[in-house]
Amino acid sequence: MSYENIRPLADTWANQVVSEGTLRNEDLAKAFLTVIGDHDHKIKDAILEEWEDVLFNIINPKSDRDYEQESFLLEHLFNVLDAIAPEGCSFGASDSDGALFGFWQVEEAQ
């Protein structure tokens, strides 16, 4: 699925936190998917279908976890969130806290 032509989040999302205080894959995936789903349920549904096995293993504590695949999933979610970031923002970790994820305004180079 291509995410280049999707509409961005509203400007009110600028400098808003999506997840904080955790680097656990299951917590990040849940928080990231919540924002994506609230913005565009079709994108979330496509991700859930494409990554069904990985997501099942993340949330099912008795399953064998493939941390490499989980890393690929989180990278994919980062890319989707960056694609829907409000104008002038990018998605990622805060410069001051690596466990604080959100949409941060990008300072323009002078």
N, C-alpha and C positions, 0 to 999 in steps of 0.2 A: 504494500500500500504506500502510495506517495503522500507526503505531508506538506509539499511545497505550496499548494494552493488552498490550504485551509485557513479559515479566518482566525486572527489572533484573539487572545483574551482582551477584555476591556482594560483600559488604562488604570483602573482601580486595582489591578493585580500588581502594578509596579511596586517593587520592594516588599512584596508580601511573602511570608514564609509558608512553605508547603509541608515541610517536615523538619523537626528539630530534636536534638538529644539522642539520636539513634543512628547507627549505621547497619542495623540488622536488615538483611535483604527483604525479609517478610514485611517489616514495618515500612521500608521505603517503597516497595512495590505497591502495597495497599494505599499509602498516601498519594503516590504518583497517579495510580489508576483512578482514585477518587476524583482528583482534579480533572484528569482527562475525560472521565465519564460525565462529570458535571458540565463540562464544556461541550462535548460532542459524543453522545452515546454510541454513535456508529463507529467512531474510531476505537473506543474502548471495546466494543464487541469484536471488532476485527483483531485487536490485540489479544483478547481472551481466547479467541479461536486459534490464532496462530501460535500462541505460547501456552496452550492449555496444559500440556504435560509438565512444563517447567513450573507453572503457577501451582498446579496440584502438589508437586513435590515441595514447594516452598511452604504451603499451608498445612500439609499433612506431616506431622512430626515423626510418624512411623515409616515414612518413605525414604528411599535412598536419594540424597540430594546431590545434584550435579552443580557444584558451585561455579564451574566455568560457564554452563548454560545460564545460570542465574545472573552472572556478570554480563553476559550478552543481552539478556532481557533488560536489566537495569540500564545498560547503554542505550538500548532501543527506546526505553521510556524517557531517558534524558533527551534523546533526539526529538521525540514527539513533543515533549514539554518545551524545548527550545524553539521548535517550529511554531508553537502556539503562543509563545511569549508575547506580552504586550509590545507595542511599538517602542523601540529604544531600549528594550530589556533583553537579557539572556537568562536562561535557566541554569542553575548550578549551585555549588556550595558557596557560602559566604567566604570572603577573604579572611575574615577574623575567626571563623568557626567552621571546621570541616564537616560538622554534623548538623549544619543549618542550611537547608536547601530552600531555594525560592527563586523568584523572578527579580533579578537585580538590574537596576538601570546601568546602562553602559555609558561610561564617560567618553565623550568624543575626543579624539587626539587633536592637539592644537598644533 
